[in-house]
Amino acid sequence: MSISNNTQFHPSSFLLVGIPGLEDVHIWIGFPFLFVYLVALLGNTAILFVIQTENSLHEPMYYFLAMLDTIDLGLCTATIPKMLGIFWFNLRDISFGSCLSQMFFIHFFTAMESIVLVAMAFDRYIAICKPLRYTMILTSKIISIIAGIAILRSLCMVAPLVFFLLRLPFCGHHIIPHTYCEHMGIARLACASIKVNIVFGLGDMSILLLDVLLIVMSYVRILNAVFSLPSWEARLKALNTCGSHIGVILAFFTPAFFSFLTHRFGHNVPQYIHIFLANLYVVVPPALNPVIYGVRTKQIRERVLRIFFKKDS
């Protein structure tokens, strides 16, 4: 009797469907995801190695970039291997505990990435608007405090989601029409009120919107300072230092908010579009970020080229 009740309350496992409606082409969809994963692994690992070994890159901007690359490695590793297992080997089962763990890490790394992007916007603001005080403001101690705040805030945003799901009964429902476990996808299977989950989830989304607002405010101040410079050459040089960060911001927030908007308001949008956009938001930024910084940042580009083409030199 107790075993039956426990199974009814929390299923032993969930079934991840993949991308509903596209099951016949799952095997082909897996190849671009594998390519993106390899780009993310290689690119982020290369940039982390360059930042660690190149003394000239031991500066606040690159410390924040190292945090971003570490987060990206965690985010894509939490999602893509399981996706490939679904697409290629039909490994759709995931235990209840593993599903909650995957959900935790996906949302944790997403929240972490958002606040690190805010820190990088603050870094650019100080570098351009208060250049003489840059090294006095962004000391190693301040960077460590920012990293600690990022971890604590992300835990406060995500840890309660796990407890909100543990309190829910599922009454035998265990099929998730997705490629990975995420909070609302799991909560909707429950046979009880999920109002608390919805309200807390909207609260988390509000915090991410606040991050966007802080980034916009930073760039308003930055642009104001840039266009006050006397020459176009100085203006272009200042803007160029922000180009990589702006590219990374767009790569992260654009698919994230498209996914959110279609999920909340796109009721007439086919389900496979919802799922596909949700996949893009967790796999595209980790692959694009190292490419953007590798192409636009001279020190990183030259060092990476020396690593990979050392034998040709």
N, C-alpha and C positions, 0 to 999 in steps of 0.2 A: 504493500500500500504506500509506504513512504517513498519507495523508488519511483512508483507511478506519479505521485504528487510532485516529486523533485523534477522528473522529466517534463511534466506538464508546466512547471514554473519556469525552469531554465532548460532549454533543449541541450542535448549533449553536443550537438554540432549544428552549423548552418550550412546551407547549400548556396554557393555563389554561382549565379547563372552565367555571368559574363556580360556580354552586350546583347540584351534581348532583341530578337529580330534579325541579328546578324550571325547567328550560330553557324550557319553554313560557310561563312568566310572567316571564322575565328582563326584558322590556321594561317591565313594570309595576313590578317591584322597583327598577328604576333611579330612578324618580321620588322615592321617599322618601330614597334615598341622595343624590340631587342636592340635595334640600331640606336635608338634614343638613349637606352639604358647604358650601352657601351660608351657612347659619347659623354654622358653624364659622369660615368665612373672614371674614364680616362681624363676628361677635361678637369674635373674638380680635384682629382688626385694630383694631376700635374701642377695645377696652380697652388695647391697646398704645399707641395714639395718645393716649388720655386720660392714661395713666401718664407718657408722655413730656412732655406739654404742661402738666400740672397740677402745679405745684411742691409743693402740699400732699401729693401722693402719692409724693414722692421719699423713701420710707421702706422699711426692709428687707422688710416684708410685701408691698409692692407690687412691689419688685424681684423677689422670688421669683415673684409672680404673673406678671410680665412674662416670666420664664424659662418658666413653665408654658405661657403662651399661645404663645410662639415654638415650643416643642416640639409643641404641639397642631397648629399650622399645618403643621409638617413631617410629623407623623404622618398627618394626613388627606390631605395632598397626595401622600404616597408611596403611598397605597392607592386613594382614591376615583376619581381620573381613569381609572386602568386598569380599575377595576370597571365604570365607566360605558361604557368602550370595549367591554368584553365583553358587557354587558347589551344595549346598543343597536346596536352596529355589528359585533358578532361578531369583534372584534379580539382573538383568543385567543392568537396567537403572541407570545412574548416571548423575546428572545435570551438566551443563557446568561449573558452578562455583565450584562445588564439585570436578569435575575432575581436574581442574586446581589446586585446593587446595591440592588434593592428590599428584599430580605430584610435586608440590612445596616441600611438606614435604619429599617425598621419596628422591628426589635429594638433598635437604638440609641436611637430616640426613646422606646420603651417603658421601657427601662432608665433613661433620663434622667428621664422623668416620675416614676418610682418614687422616685428619690433626691431629686428636688425636693420631692415630697410629704413626705418625711422632714424636709427642711430647713424646710419650712413648719410642720410639727408642732413642731420645735425653736424656731422663731420664736414660736409661740403659747405654748410653755412658758416661754420667757424673759419674754415680755410679761406673762404672768399671775402666774408664780411669782417672778420677779425683776424687777419693773417698774422699780425705781430704777437697775438696772444694764443696762437694755435697750440704750441707746445706746452704752454702753461695750463691751458684748459684741459686738453685731451692727454692727460698723463696716463701712465700704465695703471695707476690706481683707479682712475676714473673709468678707464676701459673695462677693468675687472668688475667694477661696480655695475656698469651698464650690462655686462654679460650676466652677472648674478641676477639683476632685475629682470632681464629677458627670460631667464630660466624660471624664476619664481612666478612671474606673471603668467607664463605659459602653463605652468602647473596649476595655478589657480583657475585658469580658463578651462582646462581639459580634465583634470582629475575628478571634479564633481560629475562630469558626464558619465564616467564609469559607474559611480554609485547610483546615479539616476536610472541607469539601465539595469543594474543588479536588483533594484527594488521591483522591477516590472515582471509580471507573469506573461508567458508567451503562448500558453495553451496549445502547444504542438506546432505553432507556425515557425517555419525554419528556412523558407526559401527567400533569398535576397536577390532581387534583379539588378545585380551590380557586379563589378569585377573586384571590388574590395569592400571592407566593412567600414561604414561611416555612421556617425551618431544617429541621424534621423532615419537612415535606411534600416537600422536595427530597431529603433524605437517604434517605427510604424508597424512592426510585426506583433507588438504587444496587444494583449486583449484587456487593457486597462487604460485609464486616462494618461496621456503623455503631455498634458498641459505644461507641467514643470519643465520637461525636456525642451518643449518648443520655446518657452519664455527664456530659459537659460541660453539656448542656442541663439536666439535673437540678441540676447545680451552680449554674447561673444562676437556676433557679427557687428554690433554697435561699436565694440572696442576696435575691431579691424577698420571700421569706417573712421573712427577717431584717428587711427594711425595714418590713414590716407589724408585726413584733414591736416595733421601735423606736417606731413611731407609737403603738401601743397603750400602751407604757410611758410615752410622753410624756403621753398623755391620762389615764392613771391618776394621774399626778402633778398634772396640770392640774385634774382633777375633785376630787382631794383638797384642793387649794388653794382651789378655788371654793367647795366646801361648808364651808370653814372661815371664809368671809366672814360678817360679822355679820348682814347683812340680805338678804332675798330679792331686793330690787331690785339690789343689788350682784352677787349670784350670777347673776341673769338677764342683766345687762349683760356680765359676763365670759363667760358661755356664748355669748351672741350673737356675740361676736368670733370664736368657734370654729366657728359654724354653717356658714359658707361652706366652710371647709376640710374639715369632716367630710363635707359633701355631695359635694365634689370627690373625696375619698378613696373614698367608696362608689361614685361614678360610674366610677372607674377600676378598682378592685380587684374589684368584684362581677362584671361581665361577664368580666373576665380570668380569675378563678378558676373561674367556671362553665364557661368554654371549656376551661380546663385539665383540670378534673375530668371533663367529658364525654369529652374526648379520651383521657384515660388510663384511665378506668374505665367509661365509658358504652358498652360494646361492643354493647349492644342498642339504643342510640339511633340513629335514622336518620341517614345521613351528612349530609343537608341541614341537620339541626339542628346538627351539629358546625360546619359551615361558616358557618351563619347566626350562631351565637354568636361564632365567631371574627371575623366581620365587625363585630358589635356592639362588640366590645372595642377595635377600632381606630377606629371612627367615632363612637361615642356620647360618650366623654369630651371630645373636642375641641369638640363642639357644646354639651354641657351645661355645661362649666366656665365659659365667659363668661356664660351665662344665670344660673347660680347666683351668681356674683360680682356680676353686674350687678343682680340683684334684691335681694341681701342687703346690698350695700355702698353706703351712702348717697352717699359722695363720687363713686363711679364712676357710679351710677345717675343722679344729678343732672347730671353732666358730659355723659354720653352723651345724655340727653334734651335738653340745651342744644344739642348738635351737630345732632341730627336734627330738632329742632323750633324751630330758631333763627328761621326765617322767621315762625313763628306768634306769637313773643313780641313 
